[in-house]
Amino acid sequence: MIETLDMQGQVRLLLHAADGSLLLDRMHRNRIVRSGRELVAQHFAGVAGAPPNIVSHMGVGTGGTAASDDDVALVAERARNAVATPTYSAIVDAGGIKRVKVSLQTVFDFGEANGADPLREAGIFTASAAGTMYNRVVFDAVTKVNTFKLTLIWDIVF
């Protein structure tokens, strides 16, 4: 075999004030966990019984523990929202290999995911509750309050 499937992802966190001004714009690389790799494999080759669900939601939480391959949930999930319709684009990586980039987005509006403990983690899931976690990222603390909304834009490259 001469090629590997090196899936990679990163999330962009955007904070916007009520007047639309941008307060924060940060990028963080994520970890695609084992359950996420298994999900891709099952979609590729199939499984007995009903096929697994596709990714459909993003969650945020307060857990600051580093992401590991064995994570199956956020450490301390606070909120989860559905993702908008995914977009697909063709890219060429640094090695000249043609790849596919999938971009997912969700918004935690002014009244969502607020709390005194700062948000420190996010993940992509196959359901509005529980489900399979595809990936997890830990980021610099963001204290979410009702004076701004948080947008997550996640790019996964296959």
Secondary structure as GFF3:
##gff-version 3
##sequence-region A 1 158
A	DSSP	beta_strand	8	17	.	.	.	ID=ss1
A	DSSP	beta_strand	22	29	.	.	.	ID=ss2
A	DSSP	beta_strand	31	32	.	.	.	ID=ss3
A	DSSP	alpha_helix	34	45	.	.	.	ID=ss4
A	DSSP	beta_strand	57	61	.	.	.	ID=ss5
A	DSSP	beta_strand	77	82	.	.	.	ID=ss6
A	DSSP	beta_strand	87	92	.	.	.	ID=ss7
A	DSSP	beta_strand	98	108	.	.	.	ID=ss8
A	DSSP	beta_strand	119	125	.	.	.	ID=ss9
A	DSSP	beta_strand	133	142	.	.	.	ID=ss10
A	DSSP	beta_strand	148	157	.	.	.	ID=ss11
###
